[in-house]
Amino acid sequence: MAKNNNNALKVAAPGMTTCGCGACDESEGRKAVGVDPDIKEANLMRLRRIEGQVRGILKMVEEDRYCADVLTQLSAVQEALRGVTRELLRSHLRHCVTSAIRQGGEEAERVTAELADLFHKAGR
């Protein structure tokens, strides 16, 4: 359980953990509500561009395009995904992680462990 900004207790759905920021709407699963609209739009634009790049790579493979050209495009997509990952990690650090650490106790421990896992996954 985590306290939200109104000091009410939140209960996570079965199999889910609560968010540490106290600002997430967990009624439909974990949903961030403190998202900067400009950052969200930039991430959506990046993801749409990546989606188009992946469709282009699919077509290249279907057409038996030169392997080095396909690999170059794959590398570009991977770098673009890393960019989205960086922005999402920054946002998570600014909101959820900062709030949970300020709360201290079990919530700080939980979010610290979660953050370590996220960095491990992002670094692969």
N, CA, C and O atoms as a GROMACS GRO file, in nm:
protein
  496
    1MET      N    1   0.082  -0.118   0.000
    1MET     CA    2   0.000   0.000   0.000
    1MET      C    3   0.086   0.124   0.000
    1MET      O    4   0.194   0.127   0.061
    2ALA      N    5   0.039   0.228  -0.070
    2ALA     CA    6   0.111   0.355  -0.072
    2ALA      C    7   0.014   0.466  -0.041
    2ALA      O    8  -0.104   0.459  -0.074
    3LYS      N    9   0.065   0.569   0.022
    3LYS     CA   10  -0.019   0.684   0.052
    3LYS      C   11  -0.017   0.777  -0.068
    3LYS      O   12   0.088   0.803  -0.126
    4ASN      N   13  -0.137   0.828  -0.105
    4ASN     CA   14  -0.140   0.928  -0.211
    4ASN      C   15  -0.129   1.066  -0.150
    4ASN      O   16  -0.109   1.078  -0.029
    5ASN      N   17  -0.142   1.168  -0.231
    5ASN     CA   18  -0.127   1.304  -0.182
    5ASN      C   19  -0.234   1.344  -0.082
    5ASN      O   20  -0.215   1.440  -0.008
    6ASN      N   21  -0.346   1.274  -0.078
    6ASN     CA   22  -0.454   1.303   0.016
    6ASN      C   23  -0.442   1.219   0.143
    6ASN      O   24  -0.534   1.217   0.224
    7ASN      N   25  -0.330   1.150   0.160
    7ASN     CA   26  -0.302   1.063   0.274
    7ASN      C   27  -0.398   0.945   0.286
    7ASN      O   28  -0.408   0.885   0.393
    8ALA      N   29  -0.467   0.911   0.179
    8ALA     CA   30  -0.551   0.792   0.179
    8ALA      C   31  -0.466   0.675   0.134
    8ALA      O   32  -0.371   0.693   0.057
    9LEU      N   33  -0.498   0.557   0.180
    9LEU     CA   34  -0.421   0.439   0.142
    9LEU      C   35  -0.472   0.385   0.010
    9LEU      O   36  -0.593   0.382  -0.014
   10LYS      N   37  -0.381   0.342  -0.074
   10LYS     CA   38  -0.416   0.280  -0.200
   10LYS      C   39  -0.381   0.132  -0.190
   10LYS      O   40  -0.281   0.096  -0.128
   11VAL      N   41  -0.462   0.048  -0.251
   11VAL     CA   42  -0.437  -0.094  -0.251
   11VAL      C   43  -0.416  -0.136  -0.395
   11VAL      O   44  -0.496  -0.102  -0.483
   12ALA      N   45  -0.310  -0.210  -0.421
   12ALA     CA   46  -0.280  -0.255  -0.556
   12ALA      C   47  -0.369  -0.372  -0.592
   12ALA      O   48  -0.412  -0.449  -0.506
   13ALA      N   49  -0.397  -0.384  -0.722
   13ALA     CA   50  -0.471  -0.499  -0.772
   13ALA      C   51  -0.385  -0.623  -0.752
   13ALA      O   52  -0.263  -0.613  -0.743
   14PRO      N   53  -0.448  -0.741  -0.744
   14PRO     CA   54  -0.369  -0.863  -0.725
   14PRO      C   55  -0.260  -0.875  -0.830
   14PRO      O   56  -0.284  -0.856  -0.949
   15GLY      N   57  -0.139  -0.908  -0.785
   15GLY     CA   58  -0.027  -0.927  -0.876
   15GLY      C   59   0.042  -0.798  -0.916
   15GLY      O   60   0.137  -0.801  -0.994
   16MET      N   61  -0.004  -0.683  -0.864
   16MET     CA   62   0.057  -0.556  -0.900
   16MET      C   63   0.112  -0.489  -0.774
   16MET      O   64   0.064  -0.513  -0.664
   17THR      N   65   0.213  -0.407  -0.793
   17THR     CA   66   0.263  -0.328  -0.682
   17THR      C   67   0.207  -0.187  -0.695
   17THR      O   68   0.166  -0.146  -0.804
   18THR      N   69   0.206  -0.115  -0.587
   18THR     CA   70   0.159   0.023  -0.594
   18THR      C   71   0.269   0.112  -0.644
   18THR      O   72   0.387   0.078  -0.635
   19CYS      N   73   0.232   0.226  -0.695
   19CYS     CA   74   0.330   0.323  -0.742
   19CYS      C   75   0.375   0.406  -0.623
   19CYS      O   76   0.296   0.435  -0.534
   20GLY      N   77   0.500   0.444  -0.621
   20GLY     CA   78   0.556   0.519  -0.511
   20GLY      C   79   0.526   0.666  -0.512
   20GLY      O   80   0.547   0.733  -0.410
   21CYS      N   81   0.478   0.721  -0.623
   21CYS     CA   82   0.464   0.865  -0.629
   21CYS      C   83   0.339   0.916  -0.561
   21CYS      O   84   0.331   1.035  -0.528
   22GLY      N   85   0.241   0.831  -0.539
   22GLY     CA   86   0.118   0.876  -0.477
   22GLY      C   87   0.031   0.956  -0.573
   22GLY      O   88  -0.076   1.003  -0.533
   23ALA      N   89   0.073   0.972  -0.696
   23ALA     CA   90  -0.003   1.049  -0.793
   23ALA      C   91  -0.056   0.964  -0.906
   23ALA      O   92  -0.113   1.016  -1.003
   24CYS      N   93  -0.039   0.834  -0.895
   24CYS     CA   94  -0.084   0.745  -1.003
   24CYS      C   95  -0.224   0.694  -0.978
   24CYS      O   96  -0.262   0.666  -0.864
   25ASP      N   97  -0.300   0.683  -1.086
   25ASP     CA   98  -0.435   0.629  -1.080
   25ASP      C   99  -0.425   0.479  -1.099
   25ASP      O  100  -0.399   0.432  -1.210
   26GLU      N  101  -0.445   0.403  -0.993
   26GLU     CA  102  -0.428   0.259  -0.999
   26GLU      C  103  -0.561   0.184  -1.014
   26GLU      O  104  -0.563   0.061  -1.004
   27SER      N  105  -0.671   0.255  -1.038
   27SER     CA  106  -0.800   0.190  -1.052
   27SER      C  107  -0.806   0.100  -1.175
   27SER      O  108  -0.880   0.002  -1.176
   28GLU      N  109  -0.728   0.131  -1.278
   28GLU     CA  110  -0.724   0.050  -1.400
   28GLU      C  111  -0.584  -0.003  -1.422
   28GLU      O  112  -0.537  -0.008  -1.536
   29GLY      N  113  -0.517  -0.043  -1.317
   29GLY     CA  114  -0.377  -0.080  -1.327
   29GLY      C  115  -0.296   0.044  -1.297
   29GLY      O  116  -0.353   0.149  -1.268
   30ARG      N  117  -0.166   0.035  -1.303
   30ARG     CA  118  -0.082   0.150  -1.271
   30ARG      C  119  -0.082   0.246  -1.389
   30ARG      O  120  -0.047   0.208  -1.501
   31LYS      N  121  -0.122   0.370  -1.364
   31LYS     CA  122  -0.125   0.474  -1.467
   31LYS      C  123  -0.062   0.600  -1.412
   31LYS      O  124  -0.100   0.647  -1.304
   32ALA      N  125   0.032   0.653  -1.482
   32ALA     CA  126   0.094   0.778  -1.439
   32ALA      C  127   0.002   0.895  -1.470
   32ALA      O  128  -0.060   0.900  -1.576
   33VAL      N  129  -0.006   0.988  -1.378
   33VAL     CA  130  -0.088   1.107  -1.401
   33VAL      C  131  -0.004   1.234  -1.401
   33VAL      O  132  -0.055   1.339  -1.440
   34GLY      N  133   0.120   1.228  -1.359
   34GLY     CA  134   0.206   1.346  -1.354
   34GLY      C  135   0.294   1.358  -1.476
   34GLY      O  136   0.409   1.402  -1.466
   35VAL      N  137   0.243   1.320  -1.593
   35VAL     CA  138   0.324   1.318  -1.714
   35VAL      C  139   0.321   1.455  -1.781
   35VAL      O  140   0.215   1.513  -1.802
   36ASP      N  141   0.439   1.507  -1.813
   36ASP     CA  142   0.449   1.634  -1.885
   36ASP      C  143   0.394   1.613  -2.026
   36ASP      O  144   0.443   1.527  -2.098
   37PRO      N  145   0.293   1.691  -2.067
   37PRO     CA  146   0.231   1.670  -2.199
   37PRO      C  147   0.329   1.688  -2.315
   37PRO      O  148   0.316   1.619  -2.416
   38ASP      N  149   0.425   1.779  -2.303
   38ASP     CA  150   0.522   1.798  -2.411
   38ASP      C  151   0.614   1.678  -2.426
   38ASP      O  152   0.645   1.636  -2.538
   39ILE      N  153   0.657   1.622  -2.314
   39ILE     CA  154   0.742   1.503  -2.317
   39ILE      C  155   0.664   1.384  -2.372
   39ILE      O  156   0.715   1.305  -2.451
   40LYS      N  157   0.538   1.372  -2.329
   40LYS     CA  158   0.454   1.263  -2.378
   40LYS      C  159   0.438   1.272  -2.530
   40LYS      O  160   0.453   1.172  -2.600
   41GLU      N  161   0.409   1.392  -2.581
   41GLU     CA  162   0.392   1.409  -2.725
   41GLU      C  163   0.521   1.379  -2.800
   41GLU      O  164   0.517   1.316  -2.906
   42ALA      N  165   0.634   1.422  -2.747
   42ALA     CA  166   0.762   1.394  -2.811
   42ALA      C  167   0.788   1.244  -2.815
   42ALA      O  168   0.836   1.192  -2.916
   43ASN      N  169   0.757   1.174  -2.705
   43ASN     CA  170   0.775   1.029  -2.702
   43ASN      C  171   0.681   0.960  -2.801
   43ASN      O  172   0.721   0.865  -2.868
   44LEU      N  173   0.557   1.007  -2.810
   44LEU     CA  174   0.463   0.948  -2.905
   44LEU      C  175   0.511   0.968  -3.049
   44LEU      O  176   0.502   0.877  -3.131
   45MET      N  177   0.563   1.087  -3.078
   45MET     CA  178   0.616   1.112  -3.213
   45MET      C  179   0.734   1.020  -3.242
   45MET      O  180   0.745   0.964  -3.351
   46ARG      N  181   0.823   1.005  -3.144
   46ARG     CA  182   0.938   0.915  -3.162
   46ARG      C  183   0.890   0.773  -3.187
   46ARG      O  184   0.940   0.705  -3.276
   47LEU      N  185   0.794   0.728  -3.109
   47LEU     CA  186   0.745   0.590  -3.122
   47LEU      C  187   0.674   0.569  -3.256
   47LEU      O  188   0.686   0.461  -3.315
   48ARG      N  189   0.603   0.668  -3.305
   48ARG     CA  190   0.539   0.656  -3.438
   48ARG      C  191   0.646   0.648  -3.547
   48ARG      O  192   0.632   0.570  -3.642
   49ARG      N  193   0.751   0.728  -3.532
   49ARG     CA  194   0.861   0.722  -3.628
   49ARG      C  195   0.928   0.585  -3.624
   49ARG      O  196   0.958   0.527  -3.729
   50ILE      N  197   0.950   0.533  -3.505
   50ILE     CA  198   1.010   0.400  -3.488
   50ILE      C  199   0.920   0.295  -3.552
   50ILE      O  200   0.969   0.204  -3.619
   51GLU      N  201   0.791   0.308  -3.530
   51GLU     CA  202   0.696   0.213  -3.590
   51GLU      C  203   0.710   0.211  -3.742
   51GLU      O  204   0.709   0.104  -3.803
   52GLY      N  205   0.723   0.328  -3.802
   52GLY     CA  206   0.743   0.336  -3.947
   52GLY      C  207   0.875   0.275  -3.990
   52GLY      O  208   0.883   0.208  -4.092
   53GLN      N  209   0.979   0.299  -3.910
   53GLN     CA  210   1.110   0.240  -3.942
   53GLN      C  211   1.103   0.088  -3.937
   53GLN      O  212   1.160   0.020  -4.022
   54VAL      N  213   1.032   0.033  -3.838
   54VAL     CA  214   1.022  -0.112  -3.826
   54VAL      C  215   0.944  -0.169  -3.945
   54VAL      O  216   0.981  -0.274  -3.999
   55ARG      N  217   0.838  -0.100  -3.987
   55ARG     CA  218   0.766  -0.146  -4.106
   55ARG      C  219   0.857  -0.143  -4.229
   55ARG      O  220   0.851  -0.231  -4.314
   56GLY      N  221   0.942  -0.041  -4.237
   56GLY     CA  222   1.038  -0.033  -4.348
   56GLY      C  223   1.137  -0.147  -4.344
   56GLY      O  224   1.171  -0.203  -4.449
   57ILE      N  225   1.183  -0.183  -4.226
   57ILE     CA  226   1.276  -0.296  -4.212
   57ILE      C  227   1.208  -0.426  -4.253
   57ILE      O  228   1.269  -0.509  -4.320
   58LEU      N  229   1.084  -0.443  -4.213
   58LEU     CA  230   1.008  -0.563  -4.252
   58LEU      C  231   1.003  -0.575  -4.404
   58LEU      O  232   1.024  -0.682  -4.460
   59LYS      N  233   0.974  -0.463  -4.468
   59LYS     CA  234   0.968  -0.463  -4.615
   59LYS      C  235   1.105  -0.495  -4.674
   59LYS      O  236   1.115  -0.568  -4.773
   60MET      N  237   1.212  -0.439  -4.615
   60MET     CA  238   1.347  -0.466  -4.664
   60MET      C  239   1.378  -0.615  -4.657
   60MET      O  240   1.436  -0.672  -4.750
   61VAL      N  241   1.340  -0.679  -4.546
   61VAL     CA  242   1.366  -0.822  -4.530
   61VAL      C  243   1.283  -0.901  -4.631
   61VAL      O  244   1.333  -0.996  -4.692
   62GLU      N  245   1.157  -0.863  -4.648
   62GLU     CA  246   1.071  -0.932  -4.746
   62GLU      C  247   1.129  -0.922  -4.887
   62GLU      O  248   1.116  -1.015  -4.967
   63GLU      N  249   1.193  -0.809  -4.916
   63GLU     CA  250   1.248  -0.787  -5.050
   63GLU      C  251   1.393  -0.834  -5.064
   63GLU      O  252   1.458  -0.806  -5.165
   64ASP      N  253   1.443  -0.905  -4.962
   64ASP     CA  254   1.580  -0.956  -4.964
   64ASP      C  255   1.683  -0.846  -4.988
   64ASP      O  256   1.777  -0.864  -5.066
   65ARG      N  257   1.666  -0.733  -4.921
   65ARG     CA  258   1.760  -0.623  -4.934
   65ARG      C  259   1.894  -0.661  -4.873
   65ARG      O  260   1.903  -0.754  -4.792
   66TYR      N  261   1.997  -0.591  -4.911
   66TYR     CA  262   2.134  -0.616  -4.868
   66TYR      C  263   2.141  -0.612  -4.715
   66TYR      O  264   2.092  -0.517  -4.652
   67CYS      N  265   2.202  -0.714  -4.657
   67CYS     CA  266   2.206  -0.731  -4.510
   67CYS      C  267   2.261  -0.609  -4.438
   67CYS      O  268   2.207  -0.568  -4.335
   68ALA      N  269   2.367  -0.550  -4.490
   68ALA     CA  270   2.428  -0.435  -4.423
   68ALA      C  271   2.329  -0.318  -4.415
   68ALA      O  272   2.328  -0.245  -4.316
   69ASP      N  273   2.246  -0.301  -4.519
   69ASP     CA  274   2.146  -0.194  -4.517
   69ASP      C  275   2.040  -0.220  -4.411
   69ASP      O  276   1.998  -0.129  -4.341
   70VAL      N  277   1.997  -0.346  -4.400
   70VAL     CA  278   1.898  -0.382  -4.298
   70VAL      C  279   1.957  -0.362  -4.159
   70VAL      O  280   1.890  -0.307  -4.071
   71LEU      N  281   2.080  -0.405  -4.140
   71LEU     CA  282   2.145  -0.389  -4.010
   71LEU      C  283   2.162  -0.242  -3.972
   71LEU      O  284   2.149  -0.206  -3.855
   72THR      N  285   2.189  -0.158  -4.069
   72THR     CA  286   2.200  -0.014  -4.042
   72THR      C  287   2.067   0.040  -3.993
   72THR      O  288   2.062   0.120  -3.899
   73GLN      N  289   1.958  -0.002  -4.056
   73GLN     CA  290   1.826   0.044  -4.013
   73GLN      C  291   1.790  -0.011  -3.876
   73GLN      O  292   1.728   0.060  -3.795
   74LEU      N  293   1.826  -0.135  -3.848
   74LEU     CA  294   1.802  -0.193  -3.715
   74LEU      C  295   1.876  -0.114  -3.607
   74LEU      O  296   1.822  -0.089  -3.499
   75SER      N  297   1.997  -0.075  -3.637
   75SER     CA  298   2.076   0.004  -3.542
   75SER      C  299   2.009   0.138  -3.515
   75SER      O  300   2.007   0.184  -3.401
   76ALA      N  301   1.954   0.200  -3.618
   76ALA     CA  302   1.885   0.329  -3.601
   76ALA      C  303   1.762   0.314  -3.512
   76ALA      O  304   1.735   0.400  -3.429
   77VAL      N  305   1.688   0.205  -3.530
   77VAL     CA  306   1.569   0.180  -3.448
   77VAL      C  307   1.609   0.157  -3.304
   77VAL      O  308   1.544   0.208  -3.212
   78GLN      N  309   1.714   0.080  -3.282
   78GLN     CA  310   1.759   0.053  -3.145
   78GLN      C  311   1.801   0.182  -3.075
   78GLN      O  312   1.771   0.200  -2.957
   79GLU      N  313   1.868   0.272  -3.145
   79GLU     CA  314   1.909   0.399  -3.085
   79GLU      C  315   1.787   0.486  -3.056
   79GLU      O  316   1.782   0.553  -2.952
   80ALA      N  317   1.690   0.486  -3.144
   80ALA     CA  318   1.567   0.563  -3.121
   80ALA      C  319   1.492   0.510  -2.999
   80ALA      O  320   1.439   0.588  -2.920
   81LEU      N  321   1.487   0.379  -2.984
   81LEU     CA  322   1.422   0.319  -2.866
   81LEU      C  323   1.498   0.356  -2.738
   81LEU      O  324   1.436   0.381  -2.635
   82ARG      N  325   1.631   0.359  -2.746
   82ARG     CA  326   1.709   0.401  -2.629
   82ARG      C  327   1.675   0.545  -2.591
   82ARG      O  328   1.674   0.579  -2.472
   83GLY      N  329   1.649   0.629  -2.689
   83GLY     CA  330   1.610   0.768  -2.662
   83GLY      C  331   1.478   0.776  -2.587
   83GLY      O  332   1.465   0.853  -2.492
   84VAL      N  333   1.381   0.697  -2.628
   84VAL     CA  334   1.252   0.694  -2.558
   84VAL      C  335   1.273   0.639  -2.417
   84VAL      O  336   1.215   0.690  -2.321
   85THR      N  337   1.354   0.537  -2.405
   85THR     CA  338   1.383   0.479  -2.273
   85THR      C  339   1.443   0.584  -2.180
   85THR      O  340   1.402   0.595  -2.064
   86ARG      N  341   1.538   0.661  -2.229
   86ARG     CA  342   1.600   0.767  -2.147
   86ARG      C  343   1.496   0.867  -2.098
   86ARG      O  344   1.498   0.905  -1.980
   87GLU      N  345   1.406   0.910  -2.186
   87GLU     CA  346   1.305   1.008  -2.147
   87GLU      C  347   1.208   0.951  -2.044
   87GLU      O  348   1.169   1.019  -1.950
   88LEU      N  349   1.170   0.826  -2.062
   88LEU     CA  350   1.078   0.764  -1.966
   88LEU      C  351   1.145   0.744  -1.831
   88LEU      O  352   1.082   0.762  -1.727
   89LEU      N  353   1.272   0.706  -1.832
   89LEU     CA  354   1.346   0.692  -1.706
   89LEU      C  355   1.359   0.828  -1.635
   89LEU      O  356   1.343   0.836  -1.513
   90ARG      N  357   1.388   0.932  -1.711
   90ARG     CA  358   1.396   1.067  -1.652
   90ARG      C  359   1.265   1.105  -1.584
   90ARG      O  360   1.264   1.155  -1.472
   91SER      N  361   1.155   1.082  -1.654
   91SER     CA  362   1.023   1.115  -1.600
   91SER      C  363   0.994   1.033  -1.475
   91SER      O  364   0.944   1.086  -1.376
   92HIS      N  365   1.025   0.905  -1.480
   92HIS     CA  366   1.002   0.817  -1.364
   92HIS      C  367   1.084   0.865  -1.244
   92HIS      O  368   1.035   0.866  -1.131
   93LEU      N  369   1.208   0.905  -1.270
   93LEU     CA  370   1.294   0.956  -1.162
   93LEU      C  371   1.238   1.085  -1.104
   93LEU      O  372   1.235   1.103  -0.982
   94ARG      N  373   1.193   1.175  -1.190
   94ARG     CA  374   1.142   1.305  -1.143
   94ARG      C  375   1.016   1.290  -1.058
   94ARG      O  376   0.997   1.365  -0.963
   95HIS      N  377   0.932   1.196  -1.092
   95HIS     CA  378   0.802   1.186  -1.026
   95HIS      C  379   0.798   1.073  -0.924
   95HIS      O  380   0.805   1.097  -0.803
   96CYS      N  381   0.786   0.953  -0.971
   96CYS     CA  382   0.762   0.837  -0.884
   96CYS      C  383   0.877   0.811  -0.787
   96CYS      O  384   0.855   0.797  -0.667
   97VAL      N  385   0.997   0.805  -0.839
   97VAL     CA  386   1.112   0.769  -0.756
   97VAL      C  387   1.139   0.877  -0.651
   97VAL      O  388   1.158   0.846  -0.534
   98THR      N  389   1.141   1.002  -0.693
   98THR     CA  390   1.166   1.112  -0.599
   98THR      C  391   1.064   1.113  -0.487
   98THR      O  392   1.100   1.127  -0.370
   99SER      N  393   0.937   1.097  -0.521
   99SER     CA  394   0.831   1.098  -0.420
   99SER      C  395   0.844   0.980  -0.324
   99SER      O  396   0.830   0.997  -0.203
  100ALA      N  397   0.872   0.863  -0.377
  100ALA     CA  398   0.883   0.743  -0.293
  100ALA      C  399   1.003   0.754  -0.198
  100ALA      O  400   0.994   0.713  -0.082
  101ILE      N  401   1.112   0.807  -0.246
  101ILE     CA  402   1.230   0.820  -0.161
  101ILE      C  403   1.204   0.922  -0.050
  101ILE      O  404   1.248   0.905   0.064
  102ARG      N  405   1.132   1.028  -0.084
  102ARG     CA  406   1.097   1.126   0.020
  102ARG      C  407   1.006   1.065   0.127
  102ARG      O  408   1.015   1.101   0.244
  103GLN      N  409   0.918   0.971   0.084
  103GLN     CA  410   0.831   0.903   0.181
  103GLN      C  411   0.912   0.818   0.276
  103GLN      O  412   0.880   0.807   0.394
  104GLY      N  413   1.017   0.759   0.224
  104GLY     CA  414   1.104   0.674   0.306
  104GLY      C  415   1.042   0.539   0.333
  104GLY      O  416   0.941   0.503   0.272
  105GLY      N  417   1.101   0.466   0.423
  105GLY     CA  418   1.049   0.336   0.466
  105GLY      C  419   1.044   0.231   0.356
  105GLY      O  420   1.129   0.228   0.267
  106GLU      N  421   0.943   0.146   0.365
  106GLU     CA  422   0.928   0.034   0.272
  106GLU      C  423   0.912   0.081   0.128
  106GLU      O  424   0.962   0.018   0.035
  107GLU      N  425   0.840   0.192   0.110
  107GLU     CA  426   0.817   0.242  -0.025
  107GLU      C  427   0.948   0.284  -0.090
  107GLU      O  428   0.968   0.260  -0.209
  108ALA      N  429   1.035   0.347  -0.016
  108ALA     CA  430   1.165   0.387  -0.069
  108ALA      C  431   1.247   0.263  -0.105
  108ALA      O  432   1.313   0.260  -0.209
  109GLU      N  433   1.243   0.162  -0.020
  109GLU     CA  434   1.315   0.037  -0.049
  109GLU      C  435   1.261  -0.030  -0.174
  109GLU      O  436   1.337  -0.078  -0.258
  110ARG      N  437   1.128  -0.033  -0.187
  110ARG     CA  438   1.065  -0.097  -0.303
  110ARG      C  439   1.102  -0.025  -0.432
  110ARG      O  440   1.140  -0.089  -0.530
  111VAL      N  441   1.092   0.108  -0.432
  111VAL     CA  442   1.120   0.182  -0.554
  111VAL      C  443   1.269   0.178  -0.588
  111VAL      O  444   1.305   0.182  -0.706
  112THR      N  445   1.355   0.170  -0.489
  112THR     CA  446   1.499   0.158  -0.514
  112THR      C  447   1.529   0.025  -0.583
  112THR      O  448   1.607   0.020  -0.679
  113ALA      N  449   1.467  -0.083  -0.534
  113ALA     CA  450   1.485  -0.214  -0.597
  113ALA      C  451   1.428  -0.213  -0.739
  113ALA      O  452   1.489  -0.267  -0.832
  114GLU      N  453   1.312  -0.152  -0.756
  114GLU     CA  454   1.251  -0.142  -0.889
  114GLU      C  455   1.342  -0.065  -0.984
  114GLU      O  456   1.360  -0.105  -1.099
  115LEU      N  457   1.399   0.044  -0.936
  115LEU     CA  458   1.487   0.126  -1.018
  115LEU      C  459   1.612   0.049  -1.061
  115LEU      O  460   1.655   0.060  -1.176
  116ALA      N  461   1.669  -0.028  -0.969
  116ALA     CA  462   1.785  -0.110  -1.003
  116ALA      C  463   1.750  -0.209  -1.114
  116ALA      O  464   1.829  -0.230  -1.206
  117ASP      N  465   1.631  -0.270  -1.105
  117ASP     CA  466   1.586  -0.362  -1.209
  117ASP      C  467   1.566  -0.291  -1.342
  117ASP      O  468   1.603  -0.343  -1.448
  118LEU      N  469   1.508  -0.170  -1.336
  118LEU     CA  470   1.485  -0.094  -1.460
  118LEU      C  471   1.616  -0.058  -1.528
  118LEU      O  472   1.627  -0.070  -1.650
  119PHE      N  473   1.716  -0.015  -1.451
  119PHE     CA  474   1.846   0.017  -1.509
  119PHE      C  475   1.911  -0.108  -1.570
  119PHE      O  476   1.974  -0.101  -1.676
  120HIS      N  477   1.896  -0.220  -1.502
  120HIS     CA  478   1.950  -0.346  -1.555
  120HIS      C  479   1.884  -0.380  -1.689
  120HIS      O  480   1.953  -0.412  -1.786
  121LYS      N  481   1.752  -0.372  -1.693
  121LYS     CA  482   1.679  -0.403  -1.817
  121LYS      C  483   1.712  -0.304  -1.929
  121LYS      O  484   1.730  -0.344  -2.044
  122ALA      N  485   1.720  -0.176  -1.894
  122ALA     CA  486   1.748  -0.073  -1.995
  122ALA      C  487   1.890  -0.084  -2.048
  122ALA      O  488   1.917  -0.046  -2.162
  123GLY      N  489   1.981  -0.136  -1.968
  123GLY     CA  490   2.121  -0.147  -2.007
  123GLY      C  491   2.154  -0.267  -2.092
  123GLY      O  492   2.268  -0.281  -2.138
  124ARG      N  493   2.060  -0.353  -2.115
  124ARG     CA  494   2.088  -0.473  -2.195
  124ARG      C  495   2.103  -0.443  -2.340
  124ARG      O  496   2.127  -0.534  -2.420
   0.00000   0.00000   0.00000
